[in-house]
């Protein structure tokens, strides 16, 4: 995550929010209470509602989401503009959980909060993709020591781990074949793993 985060208070004006987003090249900003708790997020889509409805209003038959955008088109402060409650993730959550939340909620940036709900940072899609730049040697080392060595029956010296471009291949002898799906699931949870293959005797 990025720890230096541009955020605004609920009383920040429409223009303040727009200027902050432009100056810092971000597509959304968290909205905070005075104690640092995240209460919402203002995105570019929230701001664009003002321009979208400048010349008129939608028909009453429009979907409810469109009516919400109409409401936001008249907003003057971050508190009125924001989408609330904010979709966020706890700072101790694994990257996989952040990725799932972002995919399900269709958000590009996710505020990271501490146990009290205060802003600790922000994670973006780019941050999530950085794990796939991890060195193959580092991935292999973690698979060996944090997965196979800890899995009963899989810590055989006859097992070898090879990683190429994030694809993990486990080779050699495994006494209990029922461990294969368990090992595969655990290996896939290692940051930077693209895929898992087994080449067992």
VOPAGU-2260 file (C-alpha; in pm, 1 decimal, decimal comma):
REM VOPAGU-2260
SITE   aa  ch    i         X         Y         Z
SITE  UNK   A    0       0,0       0,0       0,0
SITE  UNK   A    1      90,5     366,0     -29,7
SITE  UNK   A    2     112,7     531,8     311,8
SITE  UNK   A    3     114,1     890,5     186,4
SITE  UNK   A    4    -251,7     943,9     100,9
SITE  UNK   A    5    -434,7    1252,0     -18,8
SITE  UNK   A    6    -758,4    1274,3     178,2
SITE  UNK   A    7   -1019,7    1541,1     247,9
SITE  UNK   A    8   -1260,1    1626,4     528,6
SITE  UNK   A    9   -1636,0    1614,3     483,8
SITE  UNK   A   10   -1651,3    1996,4     458,9
SITE  UNK   A   11   -1402,7    2018,3     168,4
SITE  UNK   A   12   -1563,6    2201,3    -121,6
SITE  UNK   A   13   -1629,6    2054,9    -465,9
SITE  UNK   A   14   -1349,3    2269,3    -605,9
SITE  UNK   A   15   -1105,4    2168,7    -329,1
SITE  UNK   A   16   -1167,7    1800,4    -404,4
SITE  UNK   A   17   -1125,6    1852,3    -778,1
SITE  UNK   A   18    -802,6    2047,5    -734,1
SITE  UNK   A   19    -655,4    1785,1    -498,8
SITE  UNK   A   20    -734,8    1503,0    -739,6
SITE  UNK   A   21    -582,5    1691,9   -1030,7
SITE  UNK   A   22    -272,7    1805,9    -841,1
SITE  UNK   A   23    -194,1    1460,2    -703,5
SITE  UNK   A   24    -304,2    1264,6   -1014,4
SITE  UNK   A   25    -548,8    1040,1    -830,0
SITE  UNK   A   26    -891,6     920,4    -938,5
SITE  UNK   A   27   -1047,0     912,0    -589,8
SITE  UNK   A   28    -989,5    1050,1    -239,5
SITE  UNK   A   29   -1098,8     914,6      99,0
SITE  UNK   A   30   -1317,5    1141,3     311,7
SITE  UNK   A   31   -1219,9    1153,0     679,1
SITE  UNK   A   32   -1375,8    1254,0    1006,8
SITE  UNK   A   33   -1164,2    1477,9    1232,6
SITE  UNK   A   34   -1026,0    1171,3    1416,2
SITE  UNK   A   35    -897,5    1017,3    1091,3
SITE  UNK   A   36   -1173,1     759,9    1045,2
SITE  UNK   A   37   -1266,1     689,7     683,0
SITE  UNK   A   38   -1633,7     769,1     625,7
SITE  UNK   A   39   -1652,9     768,2     246,3
SITE  UNK   A   40   -1477,5     810,9     -86,0
SITE  UNK   A   41   -1518,6    1071,7    -359,1
SITE  UNK   A   42   -1429,4     946,7    -706,7
SITE  UNK   A   43   -1408,5    1109,9   -1047,0
SITE  UNK   A   44   -1749,2     956,7   -1126,8
SITE  UNK   A   45   -1900,0    1141,6    -828,4
SITE  UNK   A   46   -1757,7    1470,3    -954,9
SITE  UNK   A   47   -1866,7    1415,7   -1314,9
SITE  UNK   A   48   -2232,6    1400,6   -1213,2
SITE  UNK   A   49   -2231,7    1780,9   -1193,5
SITE  UNK   A   50   -2131,0    1807,8   -1559,7
SITE  UNK   A   51   -2355,7    1521,5   -1671,7
SITE  UNK   A   52   -2673,0    1685,3   -1541,7
SITE  UNK   A   53   -2581,6    2046,2   -1619,6
SITE  UNK   A   54   -2843,5    2074,5   -1897,0
SITE  UNK   A   55   -3128,1    1877,4   -1751,7
SITE  UNK   A   56   -3249,1    1597,4   -1530,9
SITE  UNK   A   57   -3309,3    1229,2   -1604,0
SITE  UNK   A   58   -3658,6    1091,8   -1655,0
SITE  UNK   A   59   -3830,5     942,0   -1352,3
SITE  UNK   A   60   -3808,1     601,2   -1520,2
SITE  UNK   A   61   -3427,3     610,4   -1491,0
SITE  UNK   A   62   -3265,7     350,3   -1261,2
SITE  UNK   A   63   -3214,5     438,4    -895,1
SITE  UNK   A   64   -2835,9     468,8    -943,3
SITE  UNK   A   65   -2893,7     746,4   -1196,7
SITE  UNK   A   66   -3115,5     930,7    -949,9
SITE  UNK   A   67   -2832,6     906,9    -694,5
SITE  UNK   A   68   -2600,3    1068,8    -950,5
SITE  UNK   A   69   -2858,6    1344,5    -997,5
SITE  UNK   A   70   -2851,4    1408,2    -622,1
SITE  UNK   A   71   -2472,7    1430,1    -633,6
SITE  UNK   A   72   -2485,8    1678,1    -921,2
SITE  UNK   A   73   -2607,1    1939,2    -673,9
SITE  UNK   A   74   -2350,4    1856,7    -405,2
SITE  UNK   A   75   -2117,2    2129,5    -280,6
SITE  UNK   A   76   -1904,8    1941,4     -25,6
SITE  UNK   A   77   -1719,5    1611,4      -1,1
SITE  UNK   A   78   -1971,5    1494,8     257,3
SITE  UNK   A   79   -2250,9    1529,9       0,5
SITE  UNK   A   80   -2045,9    1395,6    -290,9
SITE  UNK   A   81   -1898,2    1087,2    -127,0
SITE  UNK   A   82   -2004,8     729,3    -166,3
SITE  UNK   A   83   -2063,2     594,3     183,7
SITE  UNK   A   84   -1989,5     382,7     366,3
SITE  UNK   A   85   -1642,2     355,7     219,6
SITE  UNK   A   86   -1530,4      22,8      78,8
SITE  UNK   A   87   -1205,8     -41,8     266,7
SITE  UNK   A   88    -970,1    -316,2     380,7
SITE  UNK   A   89    -795,6    -375,4     713,9
SITE  UNK   A   90    -419,4    -315,2     720,3
SITE  UNK   A   91    -352,4    -676,7     828,2
SITE  UNK   A   92    -551,9    -827,9     540,7
SITE  UNK   A   93    -360,7   -1024,8     274,7
SITE  UNK   A   94    -330,6    -880,7     -74,7
SITE  UNK   A   95    -562,3   -1151,2    -205,6
SITE  UNK   A   96    -845,3   -1014,2       9,6
SITE  UNK   A   97    -781,1    -659,8    -117,3
SITE  UNK   A   98    -785,6    -789,3    -476,2
SITE  UNK   A   99   -1117,2    -972,4    -418,9
SITE  UNK   A  100   -1280,3    -664,5    -264,7
SITE  UNK   A  101   -1163,2    -440,6    -548,8
SITE  UNK   A  102   -1289,9    -685,6    -811,7
SITE  UNK   A  103   -1628,1    -743,0    -646,5
SITE  UNK   A  104   -1693,2    -378,7    -566,9
SITE  UNK   A  105   -1541,3    -254,7    -895,3
SITE  UNK   A  106   -1318,4       4,7    -732,0
SITE  UNK   A  107    -972,3     114,1    -847,5
SITE  UNK   A  108    -843,5     229,5    -508,9
SITE  UNK   A  109    -909,1      90,5    -165,1
SITE  UNK   A  110    -852,3     279,9     161,3
SITE  UNK   A  111    -655,5      74,6     414,0
SITE  UNK   A  112    -773,1     121,4     773,1
SITE  UNK   A  113    -645,4      27,4    1118,8
SITE  UNK   A  114    -847,9    -137,9    1394,3
SITE  UNK   A  115   -1024,0     189,5    1475,0
SITE  UNK   A  116   -1122,3     257,7    1113,4
SITE  UNK   A  117    -858,5     531,6    1076,6
SITE  UNK   A  118    -679,8     575,3     746,1
SITE  UNK   A  119    -345,7     391,1     733,0
SITE  UNK   A  120    -285,8     406,2     357,8
SITE  UNK   A  121    -436,9     322,2      23,1
SITE  UNK   A  122    -394,9      28,9    -212,1
SITE  UNK   A  123    -443,7      59,9    -586,0
SITE  UNK   A  124    -457,9    -187,4    -873,5
SITE  UNK   A  125     -95,8    -101,7    -951,5
SITE  UNK   A  126       3,2    -195,4    -594,0
SITE  UNK   A  127    -165,0    -533,7    -632,4
SITE  UNK   A  128      11,4    -603,8    -959,6
SITE  UNK   A  129     354,1    -525,8    -809,0
SITE  UNK   A  130     356,8    -865,4    -633,3
SITE  UNK   A  131     395,6   -1030,8    -973,3
SITE  UNK   A  132     730,9    -854,5   -1014,8
SITE  UNK   A  133     870,7   -1053,8    -724,7
SITE  UNK   A  134    1192,4   -1248,0    -803,1
SITE  UNK   A  135    1148,5   -1617,7    -886,2
SITE  UNK   A  136    1418,7   -1708,2    -633,3
SITE  UNK   A  137    1226,1   -1535,9    -352,7
SITE  UNK   A  138     906,1   -1717,7    -445,4
SITE  UNK   A  139    1086,9   -2054,4    -456,0
SITE  UNK   A  140    1240,6   -1991,7    -114,2
SITE  UNK   A  141     903,3   -1909,4      41,9
SITE  UNK   A  142     735,8   -2212,6    -117,9
SITE  UNK   A  143    1009,8   -2440,7      17,4
SITE  UNK   A  144    1024,9   -2304,0     371,6
SITE  UNK   A  145     679,2   -2160,8     441,1
SITE  UNK   A  146     468,2   -2417,8     254,8
SITE  UNK   A  147     636,4   -2752,5     188,0
SITE  UNK   A  148     851,0   -2764,9     502,1
SITE  UNK   A  149     545,4   -2691,8     715,3
SITE  UNK   A  150     311,2   -2937,5     540,5
SITE  UNK   A  151     329,3   -3280,3     711,5
SITE  UNK   A  152     450,5   -3538,4     463,5
SITE  UNK   A  153     553,7   -3281,3     204,1
SITE  UNK   A  154     887,4   -3175,2     351,9
SITE  UNK   A  155    1075,1   -3456,8     181,6
SITE  UNK   A  156    1432,2   -3389,4      63,5
SITE  UNK   A  157    1321,6   -3562,3    -259,4
SITE  UNK   A  158    1096,7   -3267,0    -347,1
SITE  UNK   A  159    1238,7   -2984,0    -554,9
SITE  UNK   A  160    1086,8   -2644,6    -632,6
SITE  UNK   A  161    1150,8   -2454,7    -952,2
SITE  UNK   A  162    1000,6   -2115,5   -1037,0
SITE  UNK   A  163    1006,5   -1954,8   -1378,9
SITE  UNK   A  164     827,5   -1625,9   -1446,4
SITE  UNK   A  165     609,3   -1682,6   -1139,7
SITE  UNK   A  166     504,0   -2037,7   -1238,2
SITE  UNK   A  167     592,0   -2282,1    -959,5
SITE  UNK   A  168     675,6   -2643,0   -1047,5
SITE  UNK   A  169     706,5   -2898,6    -766,1
SITE  UNK   A  170     907,5   -3203,5    -875,3
SITE  UNK   A  171    1016,0   -3529,6    -716,8
SITE  UNK   A  172     851,3   -3777,6    -484,9
SITE  UNK   A  173     555,8   -3715,8    -256,8
SITE  UNK   A  174     455,2   -3997,4     -23,1
SITE  UNK   A  175      90,1   -3894,9       5,4
SITE  UNK   A  176     -76,7   -3781,8    -320,6
SITE  UNK   A  177    -376,3   -3646,4    -125,7
SITE  UNK   A  178    -150,2   -3356,2     -22,8
SITE  UNK   A  179    -130,3   -3226,6    -381,9
SITE  UNK   A  180    -452,5   -3014,9    -376,6
SITE  UNK   A  181    -364,9   -2880,7     -29,8
SITE  UNK   A  182     -13,1   -2788,2    -138,1
SITE  UNK   A  183    -144,8   -2630,2    -458,6
SITE  UNK   A  184    -385,7   -2409,0    -264,2
SITE  UNK   A  185    -116,6   -2299,4     -18,3
SITE  UNK   A  186     137,0   -2230,4    -294,0
SITE  UNK   A  187    -115,4   -2019,4    -488,7
SITE  UNK   A  188    -152,7   -1801,7    -178,2
SITE  UNK   A  189     216,5   -1707,6    -191,9
SITE  UNK   A  190     256,2   -1353,6    -325,4
SITE  UNK   A  191     381,5   -1343,9    -682,7
SITE  UNK   A  192     272,1   -1695,6    -781,2
SITE  UNK   A  193     112,6   -1699,7   -1126,9
SITE  UNK   A  194      39,6   -2074,0   -1147,0
SITE  UNK   A  195     131,6   -2409,0    -983,6
SITE  UNK   A  196     232,4   -2731,3   -1155,1
SITE  UNK   A  197     330,8   -3073,6   -1020,6
SITE  UNK   A  198     573,6   -3313,8   -1186,8
SITE  UNK   A  199     577,2   -3598,1    -935,3
SITE  UNK   A  200     713,4   -3951,6    -954,5
